């Protein structure tokens, strides 16, 4: 995976796992949440391995999205 893609993926996971609620009483609480996430991530992190099944799942999602977008009438946009 491209370096930028990995960074974007990691920050997306951080946002979903720790920064979902914007209710941090102060900057220190936000920093603690981020540091806690990093510590937990480092304990469980492993390289992503592509498998035929994961590739097939991605292709199925793309196909479904294409069907959905091609079903929209041209005058509806």
Biopython code that builds the backbone (N, CA, C, O; Angstrom):
import numpy as np
from Bio.PDB.StructureBuilder import StructureBuilder

atoms = [
    (1, "UNK", "N", (0.853, -1.172, 0.000)),
    (1, "UNK", "CA", (0.000, 0.000, 0.000)),
    (1, "UNK", "C", (0.894, 1.229, 0.000)),
    (1, "UNK", "O", (1.961, 1.244, 0.614)),
    (2, "UNK", "N", (0.450, 2.225, -0.680)),
    (2, "UNK", "CA", (1.195, 3.475, -0.749)),
    (2, "UNK", "C", (1.303, 4.093, 0.638)),
    (2, "UNK", "O", (0.391, 3.953, 1.452)),
    (3, "UNK", "N", (2.394, 4.766, 0.909)),
    (3, "UNK", "CA", (2.647, 5.328, 2.240)),
    (3, "UNK", "C", (1.522, 6.255, 2.694)),
    (3, "UNK", "O", (1.082, 6.175, 3.841)),
    (4, "UNK", "N", (1.057, 7.121, 1.819)),
    (4, "UNK", "CA", (-0.023, 8.041, 2.192)),
    (4, "UNK", "C", (-1.285, 7.252, 2.515)),
    (4, "UNK", "O", (-2.001, 7.599, 3.455)),
    (5, "UNK", "N", (-1.568, 6.207, 1.761)),
    (5, "UNK", "CA", (-2.739, 5.384, 2.012)),
    (5, "UNK", "C", (-2.700, 4.746, 3.386)),
    (5, "UNK", "O", (-3.721, 4.677, 4.070)),
    (6, "UNK", "N", (-1.535, 4.281, 3.795)),
    (6, "UNK", "CA", (-1.408, 3.687, 5.132)),
    (6, "UNK", "C", (-1.648, 4.730, 6.206)),
    (6, "UNK", "O", (-2.315, 4.458, 7.204)),
    (7, "UNK", "N", (-1.110, 5.915, 6.006)),
    (7, "UNK", "CA", (-1.315, 6.988, 6.982)),
    (7, "UNK", "C", (-2.791, 7.347, 7.080)),
    (7, "UNK", "O", (-3.330, 7.491, 8.177)),
    (8, "UNK", "N", (-3.441, 7.492, 5.930)),
    (8, "UNK", "CA", (-4.861, 7.831, 5.934)),
    (8, "UNK", "C", (-5.674, 6.736, 6.613)),
    (8, "UNK", "O", (-6.607, 7.026, 7.361)),
    (9, "UNK", "N", (-5.327, 5.489, 6.357)),
    (9, "UNK", "CA", (-6.031, 4.375, 6.984)),
    (9, "UNK", "C", (-5.854, 4.424, 8.502)),
    (9, "UNK", "O", (-6.823, 4.263, 9.244)),
    (10, "UNK", "N", (-4.642, 4.643, 8.959)),
    (10, "UNK", "CA", (-4.372, 4.682, 10.403)),
    (10, "UNK", "C", (-5.151, 5.813, 11.068)),
    (10, "UNK", "O", (-5.768, 5.611, 12.114)),
    (11, "UNK", "N", (-5.124, 7.001, 10.466)),
    (11, "UNK", "CA", (-5.856, 8.122, 11.058)),
    (11, "UNK", "C", (-7.362, 7.884, 11.009)),
    (11, "UNK", "O", (-8.084, 8.333, 11.900)),
    (12, "UNK", "N", (-7.846, 7.189, 9.987)),
    (12, "UNK", "CA", (-9.256, 6.835, 9.939)),
    (12, "UNK", "C", (-9.635, 5.906, 11.079)),
    (12, "UNK", "O", (-10.691, 6.066, 11.691)),
    (13, "UNK", "N", (-8.777, 4.936, 11.367)),
    (13, "UNK", "CA", (-9.024, 4.020, 12.487)),
    (13, "UNK", "C", (-8.975, 4.785, 13.803)),
    (13, "UNK", "O", (-9.823, 4.580, 14.672)),
    (14, "UNK", "N", (-7.991, 5.662, 13.958)),
    (14, "UNK", "CA", (-7.893, 6.489, 15.166)),
    (14, "UNK", "C", (-9.184, 7.287, 15.356)),
    (14, "UNK", "O", (-9.734, 7.340, 16.456)),
    (15, "UNK", "N", (-9.654, 7.896, 14.289)),
    (15, "UNK", "CA", (-10.872, 8.704, 14.377)),
    (15, "UNK", "C", (-12.070, 7.844, 14.787)),
    (15, "UNK", "O", (-12.850, 8.253, 15.647)),
    (16, "UNK", "N", (-12.227, 6.672, 14.193)),
    (16, "UNK", "CA", (-13.373, 5.812, 14.521)),
    (16, "UNK", "C", (-13.290, 5.235, 15.924)),
    (16, "UNK", "O", (-14.307, 5.104, 16.604)),
    (17, "UNK", "N", (-12.073, 4.885, 16.365)),
    (17, "UNK", "CA", (-11.919, 4.201, 17.652)),
    (17, "UNK", "C", (-11.824, 5.156, 18.841)),
    (17, "UNK", "O", (-12.319, 4.834, 19.922)),
    (18, "UNK", "N", (-11.206, 6.312, 18.670)),
    (18, "UNK", "CA", (-10.955, 7.187, 19.820)),
    (18, "UNK", "C", (-11.516, 8.597, 19.686)),
    (18, "UNK", "O", (-11.788, 9.241, 20.699)),
    (19, "UNK", "N", (-11.692, 9.081, 18.497)),
    (19, "UNK", "CA", (-12.069, 10.488, 18.335)),
    (19, "UNK", "C", (-13.500, 10.642, 17.835)),
    (19, "UNK", "O", (-13.867, 11.685, 17.292)),
    (20, "UNK", "N", (-14.294, 9.614, 18.017)),
    (20, "UNK", "CA", (-15.679, 9.636, 17.554)),
    (20, "UNK", "C", (-16.457, 10.760, 18.243)),
    (20, "UNK", "O", (-17.200, 11.498, 17.596)),
    (21, "UNK", "N", (-16.283, 10.877, 19.518)),
    (21, "UNK", "CA", (-16.963, 11.921, 20.270)),
    (21, "UNK", "C", (-16.021, 13.112, 20.421)),
    (21, "UNK", "O", (-14.902, 12.963, 20.913)),
    (22, "UNK", "N", (-16.467, 14.278, 20.003)),
    (22, "UNK", "CA", (-15.588, 15.455, 20.113)),
    (22, "UNK", "C", (-15.610, 16.079, 21.512)),
    (22, "UNK", "O", (-15.167, 17.214, 21.690)),
    (23, "UNK", "N", (-16.116, 15.356, 22.486)),
    (23, "UNK", "CA", (-16.268, 15.902, 23.836)),
    (23, "UNK", "C", (-15.052, 15.599, 24.711)),
    (23, "UNK", "O", (-15.111, 14.741, 25.592)),
    (24, "UNK", "N", (-13.976, 16.294, 24.468)),
    (24, "UNK", "CA", (-12.801, 16.192, 25.323)),
    (24, "UNK", "C", (-12.754, 17.464, 26.159)),
    (24, "UNK", "O", (-12.804, 18.571, 25.622)),
    (25, "UNK", "N", (-12.658, 17.303, 27.465)),
    (25, "UNK", "CA", (-12.714, 18.495, 28.316)),
    (25, "UNK", "C", (-11.555, 19.460, 28.091)),
    (25, "UNK", "O", (-11.687, 20.664, 28.312)),
    (26, "UNK", "N", (-10.417, 18.922, 27.649)),
    (26, "UNK", "CA", (-9.273, 19.785, 27.395)),
    (26, "UNK", "C", (-8.289, 19.066, 26.475)),
    (26, "UNK", "O", (-8.468, 17.897, 26.133)),
    (27, "UNK", "N", (-7.267, 19.785, 26.092)),
    (27, "UNK", "CA", (-6.260, 19.237, 25.184)),
    (27, "UNK", "C", (-5.554, 18.033, 25.795)),
    (27, "UNK", "O", (-5.234, 17.083, 25.081)),
    (28, "UNK", "N", (-5.308, 18.055, 27.088)),
    (28, "UNK", "CA", (-4.626, 16.942, 27.755)),
    (28, "UNK", "C", (-5.441, 15.653, 27.644)),
    (28, "UNK", "O", (-4.870, 14.578, 27.466)),
    (29, "UNK", "N", (-6.765, 15.749, 27.748)),
    (29, "UNK", "CA", (-7.626, 14.563, 27.626)),
    (29, "UNK", "C", (-7.570, 14.009, 26.204)),
    (29, "UNK", "O", (-7.549, 12.793, 26.013)),
    (30, "UNK", "N", (-7.545, 14.880, 25.222)),
    (30, "UNK", "CA", (-7.405, 14.453, 23.828)),
    (30, "UNK", "C", (-6.062, 13.756, 23.627)),
    (30, "UNK", "O", (-5.994, 12.697, 23.003)),
    (31, "UNK", "N", (-5.009, 14.347, 24.151)),
    (31, "UNK", "CA", (-3.670, 13.752, 24.022)),
    (31, "UNK", "C", (-3.615, 12.376, 24.692)),
    (31, "UNK", "O", (-3.015, 11.450, 24.146)),
    (32, "UNK", "N", (-4.232, 12.235, 25.861)),
    (32, "UNK", "CA", (-4.248, 10.933, 26.542)),
    (32, "UNK", "C", (-4.964, 9.879, 25.700)),
    (32, "UNK", "O", (-4.508, 8.741, 25.593)),
    (33, "UNK", "N", (-6.084, 10.268, 25.107)),
    (33, "UNK", "CA", (-6.834, 9.326, 24.273)),
    (33, "UNK", "C", (-6.006, 8.878, 23.079)),
    (33, "UNK", "O", (-6.009, 7.698, 22.728)),
    (34, "UNK", "N", (-5.303, 9.804, 22.458)),
    (34, "UNK", "CA", (-4.463, 9.465, 21.302)),
    (34, "UNK", "C", (-3.293, 8.581, 21.733)),
    (34, "UNK", "O", (-2.995, 7.590, 21.067)),
    (35, "UNK", "N", (-2.634, 8.920, 22.826)),
    (35, "UNK", "CA", (-1.506, 8.111, 23.306)),
    (35, "UNK", "C", (-1.953, 6.710, 23.718)),
    (35, "UNK", "O", (-1.236, 5.736, 23.489)),
    (36, "UNK", "N", (-3.130, 6.607, 24.320)),
    (36, "UNK", "CA", (-3.650, 5.294, 24.693)),
    (36, "UNK", "C", (-3.916, 4.461, 23.438)),
    (36, "UNK", "O", (-3.599, 3.272, 23.397)),
    (37, "UNK", "N", (-4.494, 5.086, 22.424)),
    (37, "UNK", "CA", (-4.745, 4.380, 21.176)),
    (37, "UNK", "C", (-3.438, 3.895, 20.554)),
    (37, "UNK", "O", (-3.352, 2.753, 20.101)),
    (38, "UNK", "N", (-2.422, 4.753, 20.530)),
    (38, "UNK", "CA", (-1.136, 4.374, 19.944)),
    (38, "UNK", "C", (-0.544, 3.179, 20.678)),
    (38, "UNK", "O", (-0.042, 2.254, 20.042)),
    (39, "UNK", "N", (-0.596, 3.184, 21.998)),
    (39, "UNK", "CA", (-0.061, 2.068, 22.785)),
    (39, "UNK", "C", (-0.807, 0.774, 22.460)),
    (39, "UNK", "O", (-0.187, -0.272, 22.270)),
    (40, "UNK", "N", (-2.140, 0.847, 22.398)),
    (40, "UNK", "CA", (-2.930, -0.339, 22.074)),
    (40, "UNK", "C", (-2.669, -0.800, 20.650)),
    (40, "UNK", "O", (-2.555, -1.998, 20.390)),
    (41, "UNK", "N", (-2.575, 0.146, 19.733)),
    (41, "UNK", "CA", (-2.314, -0.178, 18.326)),
    (41, "UNK", "C", (-0.976, -0.898, 18.185)),
    (41, "UNK", "O", (-0.874, -1.888, 17.459)),
    (42, "UNK", "N", (0.031, -0.411, 18.866)),
    (42, "UNK", "CA", (1.355, -1.022, 18.763)),
    (42, "UNK", "C", (1.369, -2.440, 19.315)),
    (42, "UNK", "O", (2.176, -3.261, 18.881)),
    (43, "UNK", "N", (0.486, -2.740, 20.268)),
    (43, "UNK", "CA", (0.395, -4.097, 20.800)),
    (43, "UNK", "C", (-0.226, -5.072, 19.808)),
    (43, "UNK", "O", (0.141, -6.247, 19.784)),
    (44, "UNK", "N", (-1.165, -4.597, 18.987)),
    (44, "UNK", "CA", (-1.890, -5.510, 18.106)),
    (44, "UNK", "C", (-1.595, -5.323, 16.625)),
    (44, "UNK", "O", (-2.082, -6.095, 15.799)),
    (45, "UNK", "N", (-0.806, -4.313, 16.273)),
    (45, "UNK", "CA", (-0.572, -4.003, 14.859)),
    (45, "UNK", "C", (0.102, -5.163, 14.140)),
    (45, "UNK", "O", (0.979, -5.837, 14.680)),
    (46, "UNK", "N", (-0.338, -5.370, 12.906)),
    (46, "UNK", "CA", (0.263, -6.381, 12.044)),
    (46, "UNK", "C", (0.032, -5.960, 10.595)),
    (46, "UNK", "O", (-0.911, -5.226, 10.301)),
    (47, "UNK", "N", (0.878, -6.418, 9.710)),
    (47, "UNK", "CA", (0.708, -6.044, 8.298)),
    (47, "UNK", "C", (-0.594, -6.618, 7.732)),
    (47, "UNK", "O", (-1.018, -7.715, 8.096)),
    (48, "UNK", "N", (-1.201, -5.865, 6.854)),
    (48, "UNK", "CA", (-2.407, -6.346, 6.195)),
    (48, "UNK", "C", (-2.006, -7.334, 5.112)),
    (48, "UNK", "O", (-1.094, -7.071, 4.328)),
    (49, "UNK", "N", (-2.679, -8.455, 5.071)),
    (49, "UNK", "CA", (-2.393, -9.465, 4.051)),
    (49, "UNK", "C", (-3.607, -9.608, 3.145)),
    (49, "UNK", "O", (-4.711, -9.916, 3.593)),
    (50, "UNK", "N", (-3.370, -9.373, 1.849)),
    (50, "UNK", "CA", (-4.438, -9.558, 0.875)),
    (50, "UNK", "C", (-4.672, -11.045, 0.670)),
    (50, "UNK", "O", (-3.729, -11.830, 0.569)),
    (51, "UNK", "N", (-5.919, -11.411, 0.612)),
    (51, "UNK", "CA", (-6.295, -12.783, 0.306)),
    (51, "UNK", "C", (-7.272, -12.746, -0.860)),
    (51, "UNK", "O", (-7.864, -11.700, -1.131)),
    (52, "UNK", "N", (-7.452, -13.857, -1.550)),
    (52, "UNK", "CA", (-8.464, -13.857, -2.624)),
    (52, "UNK", "C", (-9.846, -13.465, -2.096)),
    (52, "UNK", "O", (-10.611, -12.805, -2.800)),
    (53, "UNK", "N", (-10.167, -13.863, -0.876)),
    (53, "UNK", "CA", (-11.472, -13.534, -0.312)),
    (53, "UNK", "C", (-11.605, -12.022, -0.080)),
    (53, "UNK", "O", (-12.643, -11.440, -0.396)),
    (54, "UNK", "N", (-10.553, -11.379, 0.474)),
    (54, "UNK", "CA", (-10.646, -9.936, 0.717)),
    (54, "UNK", "C", (-10.750, -9.186, -0.610)),
    (54, "UNK", "O", (-11.474, -8.196, -0.708)),
    (55, "UNK", "N", (-10.041, -9.647, -1.615)),
    (55, "UNK", "CA", (-10.097, -9.018, -2.933)),
    (55, "UNK", "C", (-11.489, -9.185, -3.526)),
    (55, "UNK", "O", (-12.032, -8.241, -4.099)),
    (56, "UNK", "N", (-12.074, -10.374, -3.399)),
    (56, "UNK", "CA", (-13.424, -10.626, -3.912)),
    (56, "UNK", "C", (-14.453, -9.750, -3.207)),
    (56, "UNK", "O", (-15.396, -9.277, -3.842)),
    (57, "UNK", "N", (-14.287, -9.527, -1.901)),
    (57, "UNK", "CA", (-15.212, -8.675, -1.157)),
    (57, "UNK", "C", (-15.151, -7.238, -1.672)),
    (57, "UNK", "O", (-16.181, -6.576, -1.805)),
    (58, "UNK", "N", (-13.952, -6.765, -1.957)),
    (58, "UNK", "CA", (-13.793, -5.402, -2.474)),
    (58, "UNK", "C", (-14.448, -5.282, -3.845)),
    (58, "UNK", "O", (-15.162, -4.317, -4.118)),
    (59, "UNK", "N", (-14.199, -6.271, -4.708)),
    (59, "UNK", "CA", (-14.805, -6.233, -6.039)),
    (59, "UNK", "C", (-16.331, -6.276, -5.964)),
    (59, "UNK", "O", (-17.006, -5.607, -6.745)),
    (60, "UNK", "N", (-16.874, -7.052, -5.038)),
    (60, "UNK", "CA", (-18.327, -7.120, -4.878)),
    (60, "UNK", "C", (-18.882, -5.757, -4.467)),
    (60, "UNK", "O", (-19.938, -5.348, -4.951)),
    (61, "UNK", "N", (-18.182, -5.053, -3.580)),
    (61, "UNK", "CA", (-18.630, -3.725, -3.155)),
    (61, "UNK", "C", (-18.578, -2.736, -4.319)),
    (61, "UNK", "O", (-19.474, -1.907, -4.478)),
    (62, "UNK", "N", (-17.529, -2.831, -5.127)),
    (62, "UNK", "CA", (-17.418, -1.950, -6.293)),
    (62, "UNK", "C", (-18.552, -2.240, -7.265)),
    (62, "UNK", "O", (-19.194, -1.320, -7.770)),
    (63, "UNK", "N", (-18.798, -3.526, -7.527)),
    (63, "UNK", "CA", (-19.891, -3.893, -8.434)),
    (63, "UNK", "C", (-21.232, -3.377, -7.918)),
    (63, "UNK", "O", (-22.036, -2.859, -8.692)),
    (64, "UNK", "N", (-21.475, -3.517, -6.619)),
    (64, "UNK", "CA", (-22.731, -3.044, -6.033)),
    (64, "UNK", "C", (-22.847, -1.524, -6.167)),
    (64, "UNK", "O", (-23.924, -1.007, -6.464)),
    (65, "UNK", "N", (-21.762, -0.824, -5.952)),
    (65, "UNK", "CA", (-21.781, 0.636, -6.073)),
    (65, "UNK", "C", (-22.039, 1.048, -7.518)),
    (65, "UNK", "O", (-22.761, 2.013, -7.767)),
    (66, "UNK", "N", (-21.459, 0.333, -8.461)),
    (66, "UNK", "CA", (-21.673, 0.657, -9.873)),
    (66, "UNK", "C", (-23.125, 0.423, -10.273)),
    (66, "UNK", "O", (-23.704, 1.219, -11.013)),
    (67, "UNK", "N", (-23.703, -0.647, -9.793)),
    (67, "UNK", "CA", (-25.114, -0.931, -10.090)),
    (67, "UNK", "C", (-25.988, 0.165, -9.507)),
    (67, "UNK", "O", (-26.917, 0.634, -10.165)),
    (68, "UNK", "N", (-25.702, 0.575, -8.283)),
    (68, "UNK", "CA", (-26.493, 1.612, -7.616)),
    (68, "UNK", "C", (-26.405, 2.926, -8.369)),
    (68, "UNK", "O", (-27.420, 3.590, -8.575)),
    (69, "UNK", "N", (-25.212, 3.308, -8.782)),
    (69, "UNK", "CA", (-25.053, 4.600, -9.453)),
    (69, "UNK", "C", (-25.574, 4.565, -10.875)),
    (69, "UNK", "O", (-26.002, 5.600, -11.387)),
    (70, "UNK", "N", (-25.556, 3.415, -11.534)),
    (70, "UNK", "CA", (-26.084, 3.359, -12.903)),
    (70, "UNK", "C", (-27.593, 3.248, -12.924)),
    (70, "UNK", "O", (-28.202, 3.449, -13.976)),
    (71, "UNK", "N", (-28.229, 2.931, -11.783)),
    (71, "UNK", "CA", (-29.682, 2.843, -11.712)),
    (71, "UNK", "C", (-30.347, 4.200, -11.512)),
    (71, "UNK", "O", (-31.572, 4.303, -11.581)),
    (72, "UNK", "N", (-29.565, 5.231, -11.267)),
    (72, "UNK", "CA", (-30.108, 6.569, -11.043)),
    (72, "UNK", "C", (-30.438, 7.193, -12.392)),
    (72, "UNK", "O", (-29.567, 7.287, -13.257)),
    (73, "UNK", "N", (-31.693, 7.625, -12.587)),
    (73, "UNK", "CA", (-32.048, 8.256, -13.862)),
    (73, "UNK", "C", (-31.245, 9.537, -14.083)),
    (73, "UNK", "O", (-30.940, 10.255, -13.132)),
    (74, "UNK", "N", (-30.912, 9.814, -15.320)),
    (74, "UNK", "CA", (-30.079, 10.975, -15.648)),
    (74, "UNK", "C", (-30.747, 12.287, -15.233)),
    (74, "UNK", "O", (-30.053, 13.221, -14.831)),
    (75, "UNK", "N", (-32.069, 12.380, -15.320)),
    (75, "UNK", "CA", (-32.749, 13.610, -14.955)),
    (75, "UNK", "C", (-32.933, 13.805, -13.474)),
    (75, "UNK", "O", (-33.423, 14.849, -13.043)),
    (76, "UNK", "N", (-32.542, 12.797, -12.663)),
    (76, "UNK", "CA", (-32.662, 12.892, -11.200)),
    (76, "UNK", "C", (-31.500, 13.661, -10.578)),
    (76, "UNK", "O", (-31.591, 14.098, -9.430)),
    (77, "UNK", "N", (-30.437, 13.825, -11.307)),
    (77, "UNK", "CA", (-29.249, 14.477, -10.756)),
    (77, "UNK", "C", (-29.398, 15.974, -10.717)),
    (77, "UNK", "O", (-28.485, 16.674, -10.279)),
]
sb = StructureBuilder()
sb.init_structure("model")
sb.init_model(0)
sb.init_chain("A")
sb.init_seg("    ")
for serial, (resi, resn, name, xyz) in enumerate(atoms, 1):
    if name == "N":
        sb.init_residue(resn, " ", resi, " ")
    sb.init_atom(name, np.array(xyz, "f"), 0.0, 1.0, " ", f" {name:<3s}", serial, name[0])
structure = sb.get_structure()
